[in-house]
């Protein structure tokens, strides 16, 4: 039997499937619409179609690697879980204070980024560790019980835990995590000491909150992916690329999805550099435009790494390939604000209903609609002729209006 290597890139609009046959050295490529409600369905459907087209069997798959922008898109569009934060007393405002750095700081009109967790959903716990990890104050369980009860009554879906100096001693965070999991099994719970046990309170808190923000969605995705592919006959372990270019098991990625936050963009940069080197270039700028986000990297001879990437409004301090992601993909919706300025994103039409030119019910104009209208995309050859599109003209597209933005949980 032939040995097949499968690569999957799950985006907010399309899912790309690549199958490499080691025996015949043939490459099979398929693009299929993503399924926002259950991205694993789009992957399995695409893999089945690609296998059928190549007359192959799922049992021949020897390697299966998954990359995705689902996490990045979730944070950029701010449509993740409702998160509550437990933090050491006295540090309730850590997400609001940030590093006291504002974009466009010289301007008196600079907008302050909105935190993923509003201040009223942060609860303080009167525990305290010293800088060396020794216990100064034990956990007051009344604080924990009262705080979680109030957060649950407020409608939270997930809890992030970040106590002072937990990078030295994880005992308090672990105890509270266990307490919550036993009493509220439906809540997604994560602790900073499990994800990024390092100094710097704002960054550690932010990493934990971001993990909780995407955690339940990605845990479900990876679990469904393993189950559905197993039913299809795929016996090889399912791997996910990490933000740093490495790989981890799907099960591990489900427990700590923040490690795969930039998995799709990182994989794209690695592939772009490989192709550039084959063409004789080692210094390149990579541009990866998907349906919801655009990822940019600057390569000077080798893969760039960083511990300070940016996703939307937030710094990401985890070690990763140096890629910057912004909410401006092919499906990003265009709108005109009340002063007449043209705006793009971060909201995306996704795959359902998708851009207006798809003819699936989308009404708002997107970047793809502009490309079709300007002739940059040939409607009859879109996706190799496998997906028909048509120019759409609407006079009311660019009337000044308020944006239809994804609701920020305040």
Buried (B, 14 or more C-beta within 10 A) or exposed (E): EBEBBBBBBBBBBBBBBBBBBEEEEEEBEBBBBBBBEBBBBBBBBBBBBBBEEBEBEBEBBBBBBBBBBBBBBBBBBBBBBBBBBBBBBEBBEBBBEBEEEEEEEEEEEEEEBEBBBBEEBBBBBBBBBEEEEEEEBEBEEEBBEEBBEBBBEEEBBBBBBBBBBBBBBBBBBBBBBEBBEEEBEEBBBBBBBBBBBBEEBBBBBBBBBBBBBBBBBBBBBBBBBBEBBEEBEBEBEBBBBBBBBEBBBBBBBBBBBBBBBBBBBBBBBBBBBEEBEEEEEEEBEBEBBBBBBBBBBEBEEEBBBBBEBEBBBBBBBBBBBBBBBBBBBBBBBBBBEEEEEEEBBBBBBBBBBBBBBBEEEBEBBBBBBBBBBEEEBEEEEBBEEEBEBEEBEEEEBEEEEEBEEEEEBE
